[in-house]
Amino acid sequence: MNLLIRNGRIIDPLREIDHVGDLLIINGKIAEVEAGFRPASTVIDATGLIVSPGFIDLHCHLRQPGFEEKETIASGTRAAARGGFTTVCCMPNTNPPIDRPEIARQVADIAIREGLVRVLIIGCVTEERAGQKLAGMADLREAGVIAFSDDGNPVADSEIMRQALEQGKAIGAPIIDHCEDPALVKNGVMNEGVVSARLGYKGIPTAAEERMVARDIELAKETGGRVHIAHVSTAGSVDLIRQAKKEGVNVTAEVTPHHLTLTEEAVLDCGAQAKVNPSLRTQSDVEALISGLRDGTIDAIATDHAPHTQKDKAGSFARSAFGISGFETALGSLMTLAHNGKLDLRTLISKLTVDPARILNISDLPGSLQIGSPADITIFDPNAEWTVDPEEFVSKGKNTPLAGKKLKGKVLMTIVKGEIVYRDEAWPLWMK
């Protein structure tokens, strides 16, 4: 299918483009980016809409194999497409975990057959994610794994982490660490502070994250390996990463939409739906995270999409599962920052497109609308208002603290390699 997207506001941070124009797609690739093209087989009127590179999510949980009651690659990639994501990176805390090449290949095969968007695979740092012995990282890399993480668990043993960074450096892959010191977590269930004290819940101090971030930075400095800090949540972590970058340490970082837009106060209203790891923090932490995005300390926004069943979130707060289903609300949540003047739209799009692409450093994943690039495109209305109804999610995970909330900003179309994989049925887009 050849497509002509007409009269949209094209924002491409890599090429510093922000203007109204047309975009032509031929044979799955960007053919031209300027005004006044010849007619194509299908014409899309994008008047008043944003046309951007497809969103890239560095951190999600597709749950397959082993936890298909929570999500599958098919359902998860449908949800990703609905959220404007054209590429997602799936974490290895599956059952079995992705710690062997055959498991990586199994996931890749399912993604090719059933996935609507690109699925890139993150492999385990250690066997069984147990933190005791390095997985066969070189073999996993040969099988197509693009990075390594024990996400859900930190790599707590410093010597193991040092070895992982050395191996990662040798094979050209980053180590993504879920930073928390188990000795300081000690069965905590939310941020340690006034809200946890009020509710009588065991708190997790910010030092649990910050101590591990500091350790990882020191090990990256020593080894020259690439460390990527997952889901940064505290002001102290932002400060540590900022200083490390000034010193030339090979460190990158991501932040989630929920850590940018919600605080620990959400637990008072939403209970277990706001239980996430790392915990929602304070307003001052939120402001530090936003500042870190603006000045480049934090490189990317990643959803940490973590779907769960209703049973997983039922019962006591202490026993309920950590996680938020985030694909389908990501843009609407993040546009709150743009509408409030806390983050400009070009920076927001950059953190969802070219900046995560730079971290992955994959040649055919540019995160831009360059001529000749694969036509991965997201079209969204920055001003469309809608109310979050989890029952309308296509993800199996309906777990969100945003149920009933009004958001402003909605994805209307997602295109992968020139093929329309999602379209909002209420949008009268077809001109021809």
TIBAVO-157626 format. One line per field, with one value per residue (C-alpha): residue in one letter; x, y, z. Coordinates in steps of 0.1 Angstrom, whole numbers, padded with zeros to 4 digits. Layout:
BEGIN
resn: c(a  ...)
u: c(X  ...)
v: c(Y  ...)
w: c(Z  ...)
***
This chain:
BEGIN
resn: c(m  n  l  l  i  r  n  g  r  i  i  d  p  l  r  e  i  d  h  v  g  d  l  l  i  i  n  g  k  i  a  e  v  e  a  g  f  r  p  a  s  t  v  i  d  a  t  g  l  i  v  s  p  g  f  i  d  l  h  c  h  l  r  q  p  g  f  e  e  k  e  t  i  a  s  g  t  r  a  a  a  r  g  g  f  t  t  v  c  c  m  p  n  t  n  p  p  i  d  r  p  e  i  a  r  q  v  a  d  i  a  i  r  e  g  l  v  r  v  l  i  i  g  c  v  t  e  e  r  a  g  q  k  l  a  g  m  a  d  l  r  e  a  g  v  i  a  f  s  d  d  g  n  p  v  a  d  s  e  i  m  r  q  a  l  e  q  g  k  a  i  g  a  p  i  i  d  h  c  e  d  p  a  l  v  k  n  g  v  m  n  e  g  v  v  s  a  r  l  g  y  k  g  i  p  t  a  a  e  e  r  m  v  a  r  d  i  e  l  a  k  e  t  g  g  r  v  h  i  a  h  v  s  t  a  g  s  v  d  l  i  r  q  a  k  k  e  g  v  n  v  t  a  e  v  t  p  h  h  l  t  l  t  e  e  a  v  l  d  c  g  a  q  a  k  v  n  p  s  l  r  t  q  s  d  v  e  a  l  i  s  g  l  r  d  g  t  i  d  a  i  a  t  d  h  a  p  h  t  q  k  d  k  a  g  s  f  a  r  s  a  f  g  i  s  g  f  e  t  a  l  g  s  l  m  t  l  a  h  n  g  k  l  d  l  r  t  l  i  s  k  l  t  v  d  p  a  r  i  l  n  i  s  d  l  p  g  s  l  q  i  g  s  p  a  d  i  t  i  f  d  p  n  a  e  w  t  v  d  p  e  e  f  v  s  k  g  k  n  t  p  l  a  g  k  k  l  k  g  k  v  l  m  t  i  v  k  g  e  i  v  y  r  d  e  a  w  p  l  w  m  k)
u: c(0000  0013  0002  0001  -0003  -0014  -0013  -0001  0023  0054  0077  0110  0134  0164  0162  0149  0118  0086  0063  0030  0034  0029  0046  0047  0052  0061  0067  0069  0095  0095  0098  0095  0089  0077  0045  0025  0029  0013  -0017  -0011  -0032  -0045  -0046  -0049  -0059  -0039  -0050  -0046  -0027  0009  0028  0059  0082  0068  0073  0099  0095  0127  0109  0078  0065  0047  0045  0049  0060  0045  0021  -0003  -0032  -0017  -0007  0005  0027  -0004  -0025  0005  0015  -0021  -0020  0013  0000  -0030  -0006  0014  0044  0059  0088  0088  0116  0103  0118  0130  0111  0090  0086  0110  0130  0149  0183  0190  0191  0163  0139  0149  0143  0109  0098  0111  0092  0060  0065  0070  0038  0016  0030  0016  0047  0084  0094  0130  0142  0161  0178  0187  0220  0221  0208  0171  0175  0188  0218  0243  0259  0261  0238  0255  0254  0274  0251  0220  0234  0239  0202  0192  0190  0196  0203  0205  0185  0172  0144  0121  0154  0185  0219  0227  0261  0286  0311  0284  0274  0311  0314  0282  0293  0326  0308  0283  0311  0328  0296  0283  0251  0240  0232  0198  0196  0165  0182  0172  0193  0175  0188  0170  0138  0130  0094  0085  0054  0055  0076  0087  0072  0041  0016  0031  0032  -0004  -0015  0007  0024  0061  0080  0109  0134  0148  0183  0174  0174  0201  0227  0224  0225  0257  0272  0263  0278  0311  0312  0305  0333  0357  0348  0339  0307  0273  0248  0212  0192  0157  0126  0145  0122  0141  0157  0188  0192  0188  0216  0239  0233  0237  0271  0282  0274  0295  0324  0319  0306  0288  0254  0219  0185  0148  0117  0081  0049  0036  0067  0064  0027  0018  0030  0026  -0007  -0022  -0021  -0047  -0072  -0063  -0049  -0032  -0037  -0010  0013  0044  0081  0099  0073  0056  0075  0069  0062  0097  0109  0085  0099  0134  0126  0110  0140  0162  0143  0146  0184  0192  0201  0173  0175  0142  0106  0097  0063  0074  0040  0032  -0001  -0017  -0050  -0077  -0068  -0032  -0043  -0070  -0068  -0045  -0022  0008  0001  -0010  0013  0035  0028  0007  -0007  0008  0008  -0026  -0024  0012  0007  -0024  -0005  0026  0007  -0003  0033  0031  -0002  0010  0041  0065  0079  0079  0063  0095  0114  0086  0086  0124  0123  0098  0116  0151  0166  0156  0168  0202  0204  0196  0220  0203  0210  0175  0158  0165  0135  0131  0113  0144  0139  0146  0138  0112  0078  0072  0048  0025  -0003  -0020  -0043  -0027  -0060  -0084  -0100  -0110  -0118  -0097  -0119  -0098  -0125  -0118  -0081  -0070  -0043  -0053  -0040  -0067  -0046  -0043  -0046  -0060  -0095  -0121  -0095  -0098  -0067  -0059  -0040  -0049  -0032  -0053  -0031  0000  0019  0047  0068  0041  0012  -0015  -0016  -0040  -0066  -0090  -0124  -0140  -0115  -0129  -0094  -0099  -0099  -0096)
v: c(0000  0034  0062  0100  0117  0153  0185  0172  0189  0168  0167  0148  0157  0140  0163  0193  0194  0209  0222  0215  0194  0161  0127  0101  0064  0040  0003  0006  0034  0071  0085  0122  0148  0181  0198  0191  0155  0136  0115  0081  0050  0061  0096  0105  0139  0148  0184  0196  0164  0155  0132  0118  0089  0057  0055  0031  0015  0003  -0015  -0036  -0070  -0092  -0121  -0148  -0176  -0187  -0160  -0158  -0152  -0117  -0109  -0125  -0112  -0108  -0089  -0069  -0057  -0048  -0026  -0012  -0002  0014  0035  0046  0023  0008  -0010  -0025  -0042  -0071  -0080  -0115  -0122  -0149  -0186  -0199  -0167  -0157  -0169  -0194  -0188  -0213  -0193  -0160  -0176  -0190  -0155  -0140  -0166  -0158  -0121  -0126  -0147  -0128  -0094  -0062  -0042  -0049  -0069  -0066  -0091  -0084  -0114  -0123  -0112  -0143  -0178  -0180  -0143  -0157  -0134  -0162  -0170  -0151  -0163  -0172  -0136  -0141  -0169  -0149  -0120  -0143  -0153  -0117  -0104  -0066  -0060  -0078  -0074  -0093  -0069  -0075  -0083  -0062  -0077  -0075  -0091  -0065  -0089  -0105  -0070  -0061  -0093  -0085  -0050  -0064  -0090  -0064  -0042  -0071  -0080  -0044  -0046  -0025  -0039  -0027  -0028  -0027  -0007  -0015  -0027  -0058  -0052  -0019  -0030  -0058  -0065  -0029  -0022  0016  0047  0053  0086  0103  0082  0048  0060  0071  0038  0016  0000  -0010  0016  0015  0043  0062  0051  0016  0028  0054  0031  0007  0035  0047  0012  0007  0040  0031  -0003  0013  0038  0010  -0014  0010  -0010  0005  0006  0017  0026  0013  0033  0060  0073  0095  0130  0115  0091  0119  0138  0107  0101  0138  0139  0106  0119  0150  0127  0108  0075  0054  0056  0061  0062  0060  0072  0060  0080  0071  0083  0116  0122  0105  0106  0083  0101  0080  0050  0068  0070  0039  0014  -0015  -0001  0024  -0002  -0003  -0011  0012  0030  0062  0089  0125  0157  0168  0136  0141  0176  0163  0136  0162  0184  0154  0149  0185  0187  0154  0135  0111  0098  0082  0076  0039  0025  -0005  -0019  -0045  -0062  -0083  -0102  -0088  -0116  -0103  -0069  -0082  -0088  -0069  -0042  -0060  -0092  -0075  -0075  -0045  -0030  -0008  -0016  0014  0011  0026  0055  0066  0094  0108  0108  0124  0151  0164  0176  0194  0210  0222  0237  0214  0197  0209  0187  0182  0170  0147  0131  0129  0109  0085  0081  0090  0090  0054  0045  0059  0038  0006  0016  -0006  0005  0001  0017  0054  0068  0094  0102  0103  0095  0058  0049  0022  0040  0037  0065  0077  0102  0117  0145  0165  0180  0151  0145  0111  0092  0061  0030  -0001  -0023  -0008  -0018  -0044  -0054  -0083  -0061  -0037  -0026  0012  0040  0062  0045  0073  0100  0125  0127  0151  0136  0105  0082  0080  0059  0037  0026  0000  -0005  0013  -0009  0006  -0016  0006  0032  0049  0039  0072  0092  0100  0099  0085  0111  0086)
w: c(0000  -0009  0014  0012  0045  0038  0057  0090  0114  0108  0139  0134  0162  0145  0115  0135  0114  0127  0099  0082  0051  0033  0037  0010  0016  -0012  -0007  0030  0031  0034  -0001  0003  0031  0017  0005  -0026  -0037  -0065  -0055  -0039  -0037  -0003  0010  0047  0058  0089  0091  0127  0137  0146  0123  0141  0139  0154  0192  0205  0239  0255  0284  0284  0296  0270  0295  0268  0273  0307  0317  0289  0312  0318  0282  0250  0222  0201  0226  0239  0204  0196  0227  0217  0183  0199  0220  0189  0195  0164  0182  0217  0237  0258  0292  0299  0331  0315  0323  0313  0314  0282  0293  0265  0227  0220  0242  0225  0191  0203  0213  0180  0160  0178  0173  0136  0133  0157  0165  0150  0157  0159  0190  0201  0227  0259  0274  0309  0325  0347  0345  0357  0366  0399  0401  0406  0372  0340  0312  0279  0267  0235  0224  0232  0212  0183  0187  0182  0218  0218  0255  0288  0320  0350  0352  0382  0400  0403  0396  0433  0432  0423  0408  0386  0375  0367  0346  0328  0319  0306  0285  0273  0262  0243  0224  0219  0241  0271  0305  0318  0355  0378  0405  0441  0470  0484  0518  0519  0503  0528  0516  0512  0491  0484  0488  0524  0534  0548  0528  0538  0574  0572  0557  0578  0548  0548  0529  0505  0510  0480  0491  0479  0443  0447  0462  0433  0407  0423  0423  0386  0377  0394  0377  0343  0349  0358  0330  0302  0297  0289  0317  0312  0344  0341  0353  0373  0401  0425  0425  0440  0410  0386  0403  0402  0365  0357  0374  0358  0323  0331  0339  0306  0321  0296  0313  0299  0317  0311  0330  0328  0321  0356  0374  0355  0362  0394  0430  0461  0467  0440  0464  0486  0458  0437  0461  0444  0410  0419  0433  0410  0413  0417  0438  0429  0447  0458  0439  0443  0427  0398  0392  0392  0367  0344  0348  0339  0307  0297  0303  0287  0319  0313  0277  0270  0281  0284  0295  0317  0305  0332  0326  0353  0358  0381  0406  0407  0419  0443  0480  0503  0491  0505  0485  0452  0422  0412  0379  0356  0321  0303  0265  0258  0282  0277  0252  0269  0302  0288  0269  0303  0306  0272  0279  0313  0298  0317  0286  0250  0224  0203  0234  0243  0208  0208  0241  0225  0191  0182  0217  0225  0190  0198  0229  0209  0181  0155  0119  0105  0135  0130  0150  0123  0091  0069  0032  0027  0063  0071  0073  0111  0118  0146  0139  0170  0179  0208  0218  0216  0250  0261  0293  0303  0304  0311  0297  0263  0265  0240  0264  0287  0315  0327  0357  0357  0383  0355  0352  0348  0343  0314  0292  0264  0235  0215  0190  0158  0136  0138  0107  0107  0076  0056  0068  0090  0121  0141  0133  0156  0141  0151  0129  0094  0078  0043  0016  -0013)
***
